[in-house]
């Protein structure tokens, strides 16, 4: 990242977006008000080495402590956002689909209807399976900026 030469403001384009760290204990909200003891995995690269991460106007508290786990491996800290995981259970000729996603700035899940139009849906969807054969359902995520994630398909074959 660098300041815009005309305005002096820092760039905020999507290609300047970066994860600062990944917490190894992602159970922060269910353990509240206990003191978090999580370590932070940080990508040790040119950006990390040449910049200082500030919090509350001071360098981040984890510098020079054993709480920063530095790694040169990008795959330890980054993943493809907007991807959906699903768990499907079937009972009484109905599919119960439970959707999950690590989508920054998440807005909603969407499901494609029979006419090919995307419609918002909840993270839990109940779908009729009437008749036999094969049913296909397609889902995706949408973030707050209207960016759609890749399509996630659930296909159910039954007698």
C-alpha positions in Angstrom: 0.0 0.0 0.0 1.1 3.5 -0.6 -0.5 7.0 -0.4 -2.3 8.3 -3.4 0.1 11.0 -4.9 -2.8 13.4 -5.4 -4.7 13.2 -2.2 -2.1 11.8 0.2 -4.7 9.2 1.4 -3.8 5.6 1.7 -5.2 3.4 -1.2 -8.2 1.4 -0.3 -8.6 -0.7 -3.5 -9.5 -4.4 -3.1 -5.9 -5.4 -4.1 -4.6 -3.6 -1.0 -6.8 -5.6 1.3 -4.7 -8.0 3.5 -5.1 -10.2 6.5 -2.9 -8.9 9.3 -3.0 -12.2 11.3 -4.9 -15.3 12.0 -5.9 -16.1 15.5 -5.1 -19.7 16.5 -8.0 -19.6 19.1 -11.1 -18.6 17.1 -13.3 -19.2 20.1 -13.1 -15.6 21.3 -16.8 -14.8 21.5 -17.9 -18.0 23.3 -15.2 -17.7 26.0 -16.0 -14.0 26.8 -15.3 -12.5 29.3 -12.3 -14.8 29.8 -9.0 -13.2 28.9 -8.0 -14.3 25.4 -4.7 -16.3 25.2 -4.6 -16.8 21.5 -1.4 -16.6 19.5 -1.4 -14.8 16.1 -0.1 -16.4 12.9 1.4 -13.6 10.8 2.7 -13.8 7.2 6.4 -13.0 7.4 7.1 -11.3 4.1 8.4 -8.0 2.9 5.2 -6.1 3.9 5.4 -7.5 7.5 9.1 -6.8 7.8 8.9 -3.3 6.4 5.8 -2.0 8.1 4.5 -1.7 11.7 1.1 -2.9 12.7 -0.5 -0.3 15.0 -3.4 -0.7 17.5 -4.7 2.2 19.5 -1.9 4.4 18.2 0.9 2.1 19.4 2.7 -0.8 17.8 0.7 -4.0 18.3 1.1 -5.5 21.7 2.3 -8.9 20.4 5.6 -7.6 18.8 8.6 -9.1 20.5 6.5 -11.6 22.4 5.9 -15.3 21.8 2.3 -14.5 20.7 3.3 -13.8 17.1 3.9 -17.0 15.1 5.7 -15.8 12.0 5.5 -18.0 8.9 6.6 -17.5 5.3 3.8 -19.8 4.2 0.9 -17.8 2.8 -1.4 -20.9 2.9 -1.3 -20.8 6.7 -3.1 -17.5 6.9 -5.0 -17.0 3.7 -7.9 -18.9 2.1 -10.4 -18.4 -0.7 -13.1 -16.2 0.8 -16.8 -16.5 -0.2 -16.7 -20.3 -0.4 -19.6 -22.2 1.1 -19.5 -25.4 3.1 -22.8 -27.3 3.6 -24.2 -30.1 5.7 -27.2 -31.9 4.3 -29.5 -34.2 6.2 -32.6 -35.9 4.8 -35.8 -36.7 6.7 -39.4 -37.2 5.6 -38.8 -36.4 1.9 -37.1 -33.1 2.8 -33.5 -32.0 2.6 -32.3 -29.8 5.5 -29.3 -27.8 4.3 -27.1 -26.0 6.7 -24.7 -23.4 5.0 -21.6 -21.9 6.4 -18.9 -19.5 5.0 -15.9 -17.4 5.9 -16.9 -14.4 3.8 -15.5 -11.0 4.8 -18.2 -8.4 4.9 -20.8 -11.1 4.5 -24.3 -10.0 3.6 -26.3 -13.1 2.8 -26.5 -16.6 1.3 -28.5 -16.9 -1.9 -30.2 -19.8 -3.6 -31.0 -20.0 -7.3 -34.7 -20.6 -7.9 -36.2 -22.8 -10.6 -36.3 -19.8 -13.0 -32.6 -19.1 -12.6 -33.0 -16.1 -10.4 -30.8 -15.7 -7.3 -32.8 -15.1 -4.1 -31.6 -14.4 -0.5 -31.9 -17.3 1.9 -31.0 -18.2 5.4 -28.2 -20.3 6.6 -30.7 -23.1 7.2 -32.8 -24.1 4.2 -35.5 -26.8 4.1 -36.1 -28.2 0.6 -38.8 -30.6 -0.7 -37.6 -33.7 -2.4 -41.0 -34.9 -3.8 -40.8 -37.8 -6.3 -37.7 -39.7 -7.2 -34.6 -39.1 -9.2 -32.0 -36.4 -8.8 -32.4 -32.9 -7.4 -29.9 -30.1 -7.8 -29.7 -26.9 -5.7 -27.3 -24.1 -6.2 -26.1 -21.6 -3.5 -23.6 -18.7 -3.3 -22.6 -15.9 -0.9 -23.0 -12.2 -1.5 -20.9 -9.7 0.5 -21.9 -6.1 1.4 -20.4 -4.8 -1.8 -22.5 -7.1 -4.0 -19.6 -9.4 -4.9 -20.8 -13.0 -5.4 -18.9 -16.0 -4.3 -18.5 -19.2 -6.4 -21.5 -21.4 -6.9 -21.9 -24.2 -4.4 -24.0 -27.1 -5.6 -25.9 -29.7 -3.6 -27.0 -32.7 -5.6 -29.3 -35.3 -4.1 -30.1 -38.7 -5.8 -32.8 -40.8 -4.3 -35.4 -43.5 -5.2 
